[in-house]
């Protein structure tokens, strides 16, 4: 082992970055695969809740439809709900 604590932490840091990058890729791949297949994800899978998470709510999400519904998550969806797929409208 190295006597330099910064050098000793570098491999762990690199491993963590690689793991987080892989998780983000896997999550985006799952969303793309489901959306491409035309099937919506279950509310349970995306941890949907009928209450907002802070200022984040379905009606402010880019996936929200005015019916109200969601492009990615099974109905019913409430405008004040929230899930892990929340992406703020640009």
N, C-alpha and C positions, 0 to 999 in steps of 0.2 A: 504494500500500500504506500501511497505517497504521503509525505509529511505536509503537503500543501492542501488545506481543506477545500479550496476552490477547485483544484484539479480532481480531488477525490469525489466531489459532488457532481462533476460534469457528466460522468456516465449515467448516473441516476437521472439527472435532468434530461439527458438525451432520450433515455428510455421512456420517461414520462411524456415527453413531447411526442414521441412516436406512437405511444399508446393513445394519447388524446387525439392525434391526427387520424389514427385508424378508426377510433370510435366515431368521429365526426363523419368520416367517409362512409362507414357502415350505415349510420343513421340517414345520411342523404341518399344512399343507394336504396335503402328500404323505402323511403318516401317515393323516390323515382319509380321503383319497381311496382309499388302498389298503385300509384297514380297512372302509370302507363297501362296497367292491366284493367283499369276502370273500376277496380274494387276499392271501396273505402275502408279505412282502418277502424277497428272498434274503439269505442270511447275508453274502454279499460286499457287498451294497449298504449294510448297516448296520454293517459292520466287526465282525461277530460274532467272538468269540474264546472258546475253551473255558476260559480262565483268567480269574479276576476282575480287576478294575481297582481296586486298593486294597481297600476294604471293599465296593465295589459289585459285586454278583453277581446272576445271574438269579433265584435263589430269594428275593431281597429286592426284586424288581421288581413293580410293580403289574400288569404284563402276563404274568407267569409263571403257568402252569397246573401243577397237581400231577402231571400224567401222566408225566414232565415234558415240557412243551411251552411255546410262547409264543403269545399271541394275534396277534402281528404278524409274527413271523419264522418262516421255514420250519424244520421239524424236520430233524435232531435238535438238541435244546437240552439242555445240561447245567446242573444247578443251580448250578454254580460258574462258569458262563460270564458273558459281558458283551457288550453292544453299545451303539451310539450312542443307541438308543431307551430306555436304562435310565431308569426313573422309580421312585424309592423308594416303597415302600408307605406309605400315610398312617397 
